[in-house]
Amino acid sequence: MPDTNDRDIAVLGAGMHQWGKWGRNFVEYGLVAARAALADAGVDHLDVGYIAGADTIRNGYPGFVSGATFAQALGWSGARISSSYAACASGAQAIANARAQILAGLTDVALVIGADAAPKGFFQPVGGERRDDPDWLRFHLLGATNPIYFALYARRRMALHGATLDDFAAVKVKNAKHGLNNPYARYRKEVSAEEVAASAIVSDPLRLLDICATSDGGAALVLTSMEYARRHGVTDPVRIRALSTVTPTFPKTVLDLPDFATDSAVAVEAPPHTFRSAIAHAAYEEAGLGPSDLSFAEVYDLSTALELDWYEDIGICDTGDAEGLLRSGATTLGGRVPVNPSGGLACFGEAIPAQAIAQICELTWQLRGRADGRQVENARAGIAVNQGLFGHGSAIIATR
């Protein structure tokens, strides 16, 4: 593992509010998570110089200005703030903002918070009539809800790589088993392949148990400079070594909704990496690590089929080999590179602005050796990846 470099920052605190459907204000979830992270770090909120909020767009004006909302709820302290929205990568954007402030020397201590109160059922377009908004149009013209999007990716995987319904079910079985001992997970129950197969078809070929739920939840991190960590007696903290939020490279030849078509590759050669793999590749390059250095990974399993795509995107197997890697047991706890030891979205569901932050909470607990009941043995390096809409996505590498 490379020594500390001048872009490392320390993760001194991690905290979460349990995922579920609680029916309360999202601010409450964020406060619980923030106070837990501050307590974990041994830091008073008055010592925080920067508060980075990850936005939620379905919870009124306070959700749009989450940095200020959480700062006020904690108690005005004069801290600098930011509020970030990047769909499912919102939490990573908030982490990136906090990291930049620390590396620029503008603060030693930053608090990152994301929380959501999600609607019942699957996500709908934000209210109003916006005929120039591609996301509004994909719902109203195509009827392309998120499960339809997930199903199209599943069909693509079946056609290109021979994935089967049994493979998809095996992902759910694995993640459900991982999440059994995660106290923050919404669903803590083993699931059999037969139960997945018997669950209702939502968007063929995906069944209900192939698709993540929408959830309430919150997550928070206390991030500091390495020098601050050392001054406070933490000589070997978990550190964020790399954070990638790269955009796609033209031509983008794999469809991602809300786009209705891909860029043309007739006159321009396709780039060396698809969008999701480019996100991970940039993080590896910044960290000076590669897929072979990973102890485990947290990937964005909106559906069981999408988890298989991520195996290839983060480079733990070659294109087309994800099913074989899964069947070998390599991605299960005890395997070569466990994937989603937290239980993933299969066990949590989507609380959009909290998700990327929650992934780093899991990386932190794993690297500290404190993920009771789901601990990856000798964890030294982990990657967390996710994708949002409109070219947003993230990959974060943490090490110990």
N, C-alpha and C positions, 0 to 999 in steps of 0.2 A: 504494500500500500504506500503511495507517495506521501512524503512528509507534508505538513501544513504549508499551504501557499498563501499568498497575500490576498486571495479572494475568498478564503474560508471565513465563515461566520459560525458562531456556536448556537446550538439549541439548548437553552438552559431550562426551559419549561414547556410542558405539553399538557393540555387539558381538554376534556370533551364533556358535552352533555349527551346523555344516552339518546340514540336515534329511536324514533317511534312516531306515533300520531298523538300528540299531547293536547292540541287545540289551544295553545297559548301563544303569546306574542313572541316573535323571533328574537327580540332583544333579551328576553329572559334566558333563552338557551345560550346566547352569546355571552351573557354575564356569568353564567355558571361555568362555562368553558374558560373564560378569561380569568376568573378568580382561581380556578384550579391550576391553570398554567402559571400564574403569578406565585401561587403557593408552592408549586413544584420547583420553581426557580429560586424561591426565597427572595423575591423582589417585590417591593411596594409599588403600587400603580403610580404613586407620585414620582418615582424614579424613572418612569418610562418617558423617553423623549419623543417617541413617534408611535402613533397608533394607526395601523393599516387595516381598514375594513374591506371585506369582500361583500359586494352588493347583492341584494336580492331585489328583483324587479316586480315581485308579486305581493309585496307587503307595504305598499304605499310609499309616501315620500321618505319616511325614515329609512326604508330599504335602499333607496337611491343614494343616500348620503350616510352610509353605514359607519364610516370612520367617525364622523361627528356624533352619530347616534350612540355608538358604543362609548365614545369619550365622555359624553354627557351622562350616560347611565353609570359609568364608573365614578364620575365626579370630575368636573372640569379641572384640569391641572396645568393648562398652558402648553400641553404637548402638541407637536405638529401632527397633522392627520392627512390621510388620503382615503379615497373611496374608489374601488375598482370593480368594473363589471367586464367579464370575459366569458359569460355563460359558465360552462362546467370548469373552466380554467380560472375562474375569478379568484379563488383562494391562492393559486400560484402567482397571479399578478400581484396580489396583495403582499405575498412573501417577497416577490421581486422588488417591489417598492421599498419594503423595509430593508432588504439586503443592500439596496443601492444607497440608502441613507446611512447605513452603518459603514459601508465601504468608503463612502465619501467623507467620513469623519464628522457628519452632522449630528449623529447621536451614537451613544454606546448601547442603548437598550431600546428595543422596539417590541411592540405587542401587536400580533396579527390575529384578527378575529373574523370568523365567518359563521353565520347562522341562518336558518331558513325555517319557515312554516309553510309547508307545501300543500297544494290543493289535493283533494281526494281524487283518486283515479290517476289517469295519465295527464301529463302536462298539455295545456291548451295554449293557443296563441294569446299574447297579451291583448287586452281589450281594445276595442276601437276598430275602425275600418281604415286600413293603410294599404292601398292597392299598389304602392310602389315599394313595399317591404317584402323581400323574398321569403322571409319566414312566415309572414301572414299569408302570402300566396300559396306556399306549399301545403298549408292546412286547408285553405279554402278552394284552391283550384285542383290540387292533386289528392286531397284527403289524406295527405301523408303525415299521419301522427308519428310520434317517435317509434312505437312498436313496428310500424310498417317499414320505417327506415332500418331498424335493427334486422327485420326479416329479410330485407333486400340484401343486406350484408351476409346473412346466414346462407341465403340461396347462392350468392356469389361464391362463398367458401365451399359449399357442396359441389358446385359446378366445376370450380377450378382445382380443388384439392381432395375431393372425395369425402368430405366430412359427412358424418351420419348423425341422425337424431340421438343415437346412443352416445356419440362423442359429446354432443351438447349437454346431454343429461349428466354425463360424468363430471363436467365442470361444476354443475350445480351441486352434485353430491359431495365433491371435494370441498367446495367453499362452505357449504352448510356445516360440514364436519369441522372445518377450521374455526368457524364463528361460534361454535358451541361454548367456548370458554372466554369469549370476549364480552366483558360486562357492558360495553357500550353498544353492542349490536342490537338491532331491533328483533331479528329472527334468530333464535338460539335453539334450533331443533334439527336433528339429523333428517335428511331426505333421501329416499331411495330412488333409483333410476325408474322404477315402476311408478312411483308417485309423480315424477316429472312427466312421464309419458301419459299418465291418466289425467293430468291437469288440463284445463280448458285451452283449446287453440285460440290464441289471441291474434296472431298474424302468421299464417302458415309460412315456414315450418315451426315457428316458435310457440311454445306452450306458456301458460301463465308462470310456471316456475322457472322458465328460461329467462324471464325479464325482471329487471329490478323494479322495486316499488318506488313511489314518491314518499318522502319522509320529512319529519321535523327533526332538527338536530343542530348541534353547534360544535365548533372546534376552535382552539386557540393555541398560539405558540408565543413564547418569549425568546426572542433572538437577540444576540449580543455580539459585540466584537470579541475576538479571541483574547485580546488584552484584558477586557472587562472580566471575562470568565476566569482568567488566571488570577486577577486581583481578588476575586471572590472565592478563591480556593478550588476552582474546578479546573484541574490541570489536563484532563483528558475528556473534554465534552464531546457529545455527538456534534458533528459539524456538517453543514451544508457545503459541499464541494463544488457543486455545479447546479445551475438553473437555466433551462432552455425554454424559450417561448418563441422559437423561430416560426415564421410563416411559410406557407407552401412556396415551392419554386415552379415557375411557369415552364412547361405546361403541366397543369395538375390533371392527371388523366384518370383518377379514380373519383367517382362522384361522392360528394359529401353534401347532404342536405344542410341548408336550404337551397344550395345550387341546384338548378334543374338540368344542367349539362356540364360536361367537362371542357377544359381547354383543348384546342386542337393540337395534336402531335404530328400533323401531316408535314409541316414545314420545319418544325423544331423538335430536336431529339428530346425524349423524356429525360428528366433529371435522374441522377443515380439513386435517389431515395424518394419513396413516396412520403406524403406529408407526415404521417405518424412516425415512420422510421427515421425521418429527418430530425424530428424533435429529440428522439433518444440519441441519435448519432451526435448531435451538437452537444448534448450534455456529456456524453462519454469523452468527446474531444476536449471540452473544458476541464473535466475532472482528471484527465490523464488516465482513465480507466477504460475497461472494455467489458463486454458481456460476461467474459470468463471470470471477472473479478467479483461478480455479484454473489452475495449470499442468499438473496431473496428479492422479490419484486412485489409491488402493489400496483396493479393495473386496473384500468377503468372498465369493469365488466358490466356495462349497461345491459348486455345480454350474454348468455353463455358463449354464443358464437363469436362475439367480439373479443372475449378473453383469448380465444385461440389466435385471432389475428394479432393481438398484442405480443404473443410469444415470439412471433416472427419479427414484429416491428422493433422490439427491444433487443433482438439478436441472440436470444437464447437457443434458437434453432433456425435452420434454413427455411426459406419459403416453401410451404407445402408439407413441412414436417411437424407442425404443431400437434396434430392428432397423435402421431407416434410418440412425441414427447410426453403428452398427457397420459397415454396408455402405459408408458414405462414407469409411471409413478414419480418422475423427476420433479414435477411441480407440486407435489403433495408434501406436507410437513414430514421431514425425514428424508426427502428426496434431495437431488443435487441442487435445485434452485426453486424452493417453494414459492408459489405465486399466490398472492392474496392470503397470507397467513391470518390477516384480520378477519377474514370471511368475505371481504370485498363488498361491492354493492349488492350482491346476492343476499347478504345478511343485514346490510345497513339500509339500502334504498338510497334515493337521491335527495339530499339536502344541498342544493346546488352550490352556494357560496362556501359551504363548509367542507366540501369533499376533498379538494387538494390539500387543505390544511389537515384534515383528519388523516390523510395518507402519511403526512410527515409526522404526526403524532405516533402512528404505528411504526414508522421507520425508527423513531426515537426510542420507543419502548423496546423494540427488538434489539437495537444496537446497544442499549443499556443492559440487556439480558433480563428485562422485567416484564416480558409478555407472558405472564403465567398461564399455563395450559395450552399455549400455542407458540412457544418459544422456538425460534430457528436456532439450531445449535451453532455456536461459534460465529454468530452474525457479525460481520465486519463492514459490509457495504450493501446498500439497498438502493433501488431506484423506484420512484413513483411517477406514473405517467397518466395523463388524461387528455381528452380532446373536448374543446368547446365548439361553438358555431363560428362561421365566418373566418376561418383560418386561425382561430385561437386553439392553443393546446399547450401542454407543458410537460417537461421531464425534469425531475429533481433527484440528484444523487446525494445521499448522506453516508458518512463513514464514521468509524470509531477508531 
